[in-house]
Amino acid sequence: MPALELAILDVSRMDDEAMVGDPILQIALTLLKYGRVAELDAVLRSLFQMLSQVVGIQQAKDLLDTIRVYVMSVNPVLGEEKMNELVSEFWPVQPEPGSVADQLIKKGEARGEAKGEAKGEARGLAQGIANTIRTLQTILGIPQSSDEQLAGKSTDELQAAIESLQQQIARRVH
């Protein structure tokens, strides 16, 4: 078996003073260490202060998109408004149409709409099936099923109930 050694860096135990060198490396290590803490806004403020002194506006735009996506995906406390507020303290930059942040926002909105539509369609289908069952039960002169009785059944079970009621009606007609 070949010998394999892995160097593992536990950023959570790393001293902040040890995070030196390239500004992008400093940002990455700092975000990995503090990305999930509630006080991330103070950490970001110091990162942005340092970053504003070493990079231009175009490089800042690219980095900010990446930072924004990472922070908003790992930190449940820091929202979009606070993030934009922090960024605007140092750069006049907002997510542009077509940026990564903008694309993620649109993707989330589309997912929410799709889920809502699917739930609405399922609810409408279930209500339609329940109404059909009740109508057929009325025609047969038998007690109508309650919402509670129908709610626990699968679509296949409800369809089978409709078919059974239709057969009962067909036998009466013939």
N, C-alpha and C positions, 0 to 999 in steps of 0.2 A: 504494500500500500504506500502510495506516495505520502510524504509528510506535508501537511497543509497547515500553515499558520495564518490566522486572520488577526489583523489589528482592529480592535473595536474602540471607538471613541465615544465615551459617554458624555455627551454635551451637557447634560443636566448637572454634572459634577465639575464641569470645567469652570475655572475662574474667568470672569469677564475680561480681566487684564490679559489673559492668554489668547484671547480672540483678536489677534492682530494680523496685519498683512493687507492683502488686497481688500478693498472696501466691499466688494461683492461677497467674498468669503466671510468677512465679519458679519455682514447682513444675514447670510445663510445660517451661520452658526448661532447668531443671536435669535433669529426667528425659530430655529429648531429648539433652542433652550427655553424661550419665553412665549412661544406662539400660542400656548393654551392657557396662559395666566390671565386673570381678570384685569390686572394692571398693565396690559399690553400697550395701552395708549402712551404711557410714559416712556416705555422702551422704544416704541416707534418714533416718538418725538426726538429722542436722542439719536436714533439711527438716521432719521431724516435730516437732522442738524448736520451730522457728519457727512452724509451723502450729498447734501446741497453744496458743500464746500469742495467736493472732489469730482463731481460729474456735471455735464451740461444738461440742458433741458431735454434734448432728444434721448439721450441715454437714460435720463430720469424717467421719461415716459415709459420706456420699455421695462425698466426695473419696477416701476410702480404698478404696472399691470400685473406683473408676476407676483409682487408682494401682496397686492390687493386680493388676488385669487387665492393665494396660500392662506393669508390671514382670515379671510372670510370663510374658508372651508374648514379651518381647525379651531377657530376661536368663537365660541357661542355668545360672547359678551359684546365684542366690538362689532358694531353694525356698519352698514354702508355709509350712513350719514357721518358718524364719528370718523370713519376712515377718510372720507372726502374732506372733512374739516381739518384733520391732521395734515393731509397732503397739501391743502391750499395754504397752510401756514408757510410752506417753503417753496411751492411751485404753483403757478397758475394752470394746473393740469387737472382735467376731469376725464372719466372714461369716454373715449371717443366712439362714435358709431363704428361698429366693426372690430373694436378692440376685444381682447380676450374677456375682460370684465363684462363688456356689453353683450358678448355672445353668451356668456354664462347666465346672465340675467334673462335674456330672451329664451334660452333653453329651459330655465326653471319656470318661466311663465308658461311656455308651451306645455311642459309636463303637467303643471297644475291645471291648465285648461283641459288637457286630454283626460286626466283623472276625473275631473268634474263631469265631463261629457259622458265618460264610461259609467260613472255612478248614476247619472241621470237616466241614461239609456237602460241600465239594469233595473232601476227603480220603476221606470215606465213599463218595461216588459213585464216585470212581476205584477204591477198593478193591472195591466191588461189581461194577464192570465187569470188573476184573481177575479176580475170582473166577469170574464168568460165563464169561469166555474160557477160563480153565483147566479149568472143568468140561466145557465143550463139547469142548475138546481131549482130555480124558480119555475122553469118550464115543467120540470118533473114533479113539482109540488113537494119537494123535500126541504128541510131546514138548510139555510145558507151557512156556509163555513165562515167562521170569524177570521179576522186578520191574523190572530194568534195561531189558529189552527193551520193556516196556509203558510205562515212565515217560516216555519221550521222545515219546509219541504224543498227539495231540489227542483230545478226546472224540469228534469225528466219525470219526477214524481207528479208534478203539477200537470204536465202534458198527458201523462197516463190517466190522471183523474178526468181530464177533459175528454179523452177518447172513450173512457168508460161511460161517462154521462151521455156522450153523443150516441153510443151504442144502445143505451137504455132508451133514449128518445126514438131511435130508429126502430127498435122492437115494438114500441107502443104504436108507431105510425103504421106499421105493416100488420 
